[in-house]
Every structure is written in structure tokens, then in C-alpha cells.
Amino acid sequence: MAGHSKWANIKHRKAAQDAKRGKIFSKLIRELTVAARQGGGDPADNPRLRAAIDKALASNMTKDTIQRAVDRGAGHTDGDDMEEVVYEGYGPEGVAVLVEAMTDNRNRTVSEVRHAFNKQGGNLGTSGSVAFMFHQQGRLTLPQGISEEAAMEATLEAEPEDIETLEDGRLEVVTTPASFGSVKDALVAAGIEPEASDIGLYPDNYVPIQNIELGRRIIKLVDMLEDLDDVQNVYTNADFADAILDQLD
């Protein structure tokens, strides 16, 4: 089941950036609240909430803060005016960009998102223009040194979709959103603690980015979108070569 995880380099770069952002906690709290409101407050029965809690804990959010956000969502006591919206568009040279946002004012949010696309050489598309290029998956990155055999043995009964090999040799277990929690539990029970885990949208095909100037333009668009208060996640089918990322850092 080995393969190459094409999106890994930009995902890990973004994770390092996100850890430095002052807005990360507000985005996490918003995700916890909406996930609990939509799927209930029990992470065992709500894969999205389970993933949101894991991400919050990994970002050093306290359990009390997490629980308050979950309680607000599950109890419908706060934030009920917040709705999820997805924007689709194209970045420089036509790379696909998918933007997930949570907002209490659609007009404000779409205006800010459109401005970011226009300023960075992209354009906001219509509904359905790029969403078909992406699909939802769970991803769990394993520590260096874990063999594929060990990962398969640990997760076999939980039925992961795939196990892929990253460029640095680490393994990444791919799951459906529904099986994300059971796969992670199986790994932990086998003594394998994932270094990172998340449920997100990932492209079926990738556009290789080998030009430094094009890479810089795409990164500027992603960063500008992620800096918007209402934006939760930004996904792209751009696959940045390591040499490009080294020059961008």
C-alpha cells in the first residue's frame, strides 16, 4: 500500500505557520463549536469533533477551553448564527483553491475572499468549479521508524484506506472520515502515537510547482486567505517541490 503523499510538503509547511498565528485558537474554538452543534458533543460518535479536539490538544489548548467550546455547540447556547460556507476559485496559473469559512455575515466574507483572490492574481469561481477535484479524508502521520508492516498490523481491523510513504520516509495512514477515530485508537493501542492527525479535503490530482516566482504567488494567496478571520481552512492542488519550499521559507 506504499505510495507518495504529494500534498505532504505544503501541509507540513502550513502546520508550522499555523502554530505561529495568533488567530489559531479562535479558529479552533469555532471548529469545535460547529462540529459539536452539527454532530453532537460526543467525539466517539462524531469524527469531525474527534479530529477537532485532537488538533486543539496538539496546539496546547486546555481541556477546559475545549470542553466549553464543545458544550456551547452541543447545547446550542452560543454561536448559532454562525454558518459554514465553501468558496471555490483559481490561483495563479489556474491552480485550484478551496476555501472553508465560518461566518455570521456572508456578504462580508465573500467580499474579503474575492479581494484576496483578485489581489494575488487569482479569481473566485462559481459553486462546483473546483470542489469535484477534492475529496475528504483522514490522515495520520506516524513517527519516523515505524514500518509499514507494523502500521498495517495495528490498523488492519480498523480498515484504513491506504498507507502512504512520505518523502522523508515516514508513513501516513489514510482513512475515511468515519473510520478516522477507530484507526487512531488502534494505532495508540499498539503503542504508535501519530505525530499529526486531521480530517480534511485533499485533491485527487496535483499540479507540480517548480518555478519559484509562481510558488511565491500561490503561497501569498494561501497566506492572505488564511489570515482572514472567517476562513478556517484553505486547500490547493499545488504540489510544491522541496527546492521551492526551501527558497520560500
C-alpha positions in Angstrom: 0.0 0.0 0.0 3.0 2.3 -0.2 2.8 5.5 -2.2 3.9 9.1 -2.3 1.9 11.7 -0.4 2.0 14.6 -2.9 0.4 17.1 -0.6 2.6 16.5 2.4 5.2 19.2 1.9 2.8 22.1 1.8 0.7 20.6 4.6 3.6 20.4 6.9 4.8 23.9 6.0 1.3 25.3 6.7 1.2 23.5 10.0 4.4 25.2 11.1 3.0 28.5 10.0 -0.3 28.0 11.8 1.4 27.3 15.1 2.8 30.9 14.9 -0.5 32.5 14.2 -2.3 34.4 17.0 -5.7 33.6 15.4 -5.2 29.8 15.6 -7.2 29.4 18.9 -10.2 31.4 17.7 -10.3 29.2 14.5 -10.0 26.0 16.6 -12.8 27.1 19.0 -15.1 27.9 16.1 -14.5 24.5 14.6 -15.1 22.7 17.9 -18.4 24.6 18.4 -19.7 24.0 14.9 -18.6 20.4 14.9 -20.4 19.7 18.2 -23.5 21.5 17.0 -23.8 19.5 13.8 -22.7 16.1 15.0 -23.2 16.1 18.8 -20.9 16.6 21.7 -19.6 13.0 21.9 -16.3 12.6 20.0 -16.8 8.9 19.9 -19.8 9.3 17.6 -18.6 12.5 15.8 -15.4 12.0 13.7 -15.2 15.7 12.9 -15.3 16.6 16.6 -12.8 14.0 17.4 -10.4 15.4 14.8 -11.0 19.0 16.0 -10.3 18.0 19.6 -7.1 16.3 18.6 -6.0 19.4 16.7 -6.8 21.6 19.6 -4.9 19.5 22.1 -1.9 19.4 19.7 -2.0 23.2 19.7 -1.8 23.2 23.5 -5.4 24.3 24.1 -6.5 23.4 27.6 -9.1 20.7 28.1 -11.4 23.2 29.9 -11.3 25.6 26.9 -12.1 22.7 24.6 -15.0 21.5 26.7 -16.5 24.9 26.9 -16.5 25.2 23.1 -18.0 21.7 22.8 -20.7 22.5 25.4 -21.6 25.7 23.5 -22.0 23.8 20.3 -23.8 20.8 21.7 -26.1 23.0 23.8 -26.9 25.5 21.0 -26.4 28.2 23.5 -23.9 30.3 21.6 -22.7 30.8 18.0 -26.0 29.6 16.4 -25.7 32.5 13.9 -22.5 31.0 12.5 -22.8 29.1 9.2 -20.3 27.2 7.1 -19.6 28.3 3.6 -17.2 27.0 1.0 -15.6 29.2 -1.7 -14.0 27.8 -4.9 -11.6 29.5 -7.1 -8.4 29.5 -9.1 -5.0 30.8 -8.1 -2.1 31.9 -10.3 -1.7 29.7 -13.4 -5.1 28.1 -12.7 -4.2 26.0 -9.6 -7.4 25.0 -7.8 -8.2 26.6 -4.4 -10.9 25.6 -2.0 -11.7 27.8 1.0 -13.7 26.7 4.0 -15.1 29.5 6.1 -17.4 30.0 9.1 -19.3 33.3 9.1 -22.2 35.3 10.6 -22.1 37.6 7.5 -21.9 36.0 4.1 -21.6 39.4 2.3 -18.5 40.4 4.4 -16.8 37.1 4.0 -17.3 36.7 0.2 -16.1 40.2 -0.3 -12.9 39.6 1.7 -12.3 36.2 -0.1 -12.8 37.7 -3.5 -10.4 40.6 -2.7 -7.7 38.1 -1.7 -8.1 36.2 -4.9 -8.1 39.3 -7.1 -5.1 40.9 -5.3 -2.9 37.7 -5.7 -3.7 37.1 -9.3 -6.5 34.5 -8.9 -10.2 34.7 -9.3 -13.2 33.5 -7.3 -15.2 30.8 -9.1 -18.7 29.5 -9.0 -20.0 26.7 -6.8 -18.8 23.4 -8.2 -16.0 24.8 -10.2 -13.2 23.0 -8.3 -14.9 21.1 -5.5 -15.1 18.0 -7.6 -11.3 17.8 -7.6 -11.1 17.3 -3.9 -12.3 14.6 -1.5 -12.5 14.3 2.3 -10.0 12.0 4.1 -8.5 11.4 7.5 -4.7 11.5 7.6 -2.4 10.3 10.4 1.3 10.8 10.2 3.4 8.2 12.0 6.8 8.7 13.8 10.0 8.0 11.9 11.0 4.4 12.1 7.5 2.8 12.1 7.5 0.1 9.5 4.7 -0.4 7.0 4.2 -4.0 8.4 3.7 -2.6 11.9 1.3 0.1 10.7 -0.7 -2.5 8.8 -0.8 -4.9 11.7 -2.0 -2.2 14.1 -4.8 -0.9 11.9 -6.0 -3.9 9.9 -9.2 -4.4 11.8 -10.0 -0.7 11.7 -9.8 -0.8 7.9 -7.7 2.2 6.8 -8.0 3.2 3.1 -4.2 3.2 2.4 -0.8 3.7 3.9 1.5 6.1 2.0 5.2 6.9 2.3 6.3 10.5 2.7 9.4 11.8 1.1 11.3 11.7 4.4 10.4 8.0 4.9 7.6 8.4 7.4 4.3 6.7 6.9 0.9 8.3 6.6 -2.3 6.3 7.2 -5.2 7.4 5.1 -8.8 6.8 6.3 -12.4 7.7 5.6 -13.8 10.4 7.9 -15.9 7.8 9.6 -13.0 5.4 10.4 -10.6 8.2 11.5 -11.3 7.7 15.2 -11.1 3.9 15.2 -7.9 3.9 13.2 -6.3 6.4 15.5 -7.4 4.4 18.6 -5.9 1.2 17.0 -2.6 2.9 16.4 -2.4 4.3 20.0 -3.4 0.9 21.4 -0.5 -0.6 19.5 1.9 1.9 21.0 2.1 4.1 17.9 1.2 7.7 18.7 0.6 9.7 15.5 2.7 12.9 15.2 -0.1 14.7 13.4 -3.7 13.7 12.5 -6.5 15.5 10.8 -9.6 15.2 8.6 -9.5 17.5 5.6 -10.1 17.9 1.9 -7.3 16.6 -0.5 -7.0 16.8 -4.3 -7.3 13.7 -6.5 -4.6 15.1 -8.8 -1.8 17.6 -8.3 -0.2 20.5 -10.2 3.6 20.4 -9.8 5.1 23.8 -8.9 8.8 24.1 -10.0 9.0 27.8 -10.5 10.0 30.0 -7.5 8.0 33.0 -8.6 4.9 31.0 -9.2 5.3 29.3 -5.9 5.7 32.6 -4.1 2.5 33.9 -5.7 0.5 30.8 -4.7 1.8 30.9 -1.2 0.9 34.6 -0.9 -2.7 33.8 -1.9 -3.0 30.9 0.6 -1.5 33.1 3.4 -3.8 36.0 2.6 -6.8 33.8 2.7 -5.8 32.0 5.9 -5.3 35.4 7.6 -8.9 36.3 7.1 -10.9 36.0 10.4 -13.7 33.9 8.9 -11.5 31.4 7.0 -10.9 28.1 8.7 -9.0 26.1 6.0 -7.5 26.6 2.6 -6.8 23.7 0.3 -5.0 23.7 -3.1 -3.9 21.1 -5.6 -0.5 22.8 -5.9 2.4 20.4 -5.2 5.5 22.3 -4.2 8.9 20.8 -4.9 11.1 20.8 -1.8 13.6 23.1 -3.5 10.8 25.6 -4.0 9.7 25.4 -0.3 13.3 25.8 0.8 13.6 29.1 -1.1 10.2 30.3 0.2 11.0 29.7 3.9 
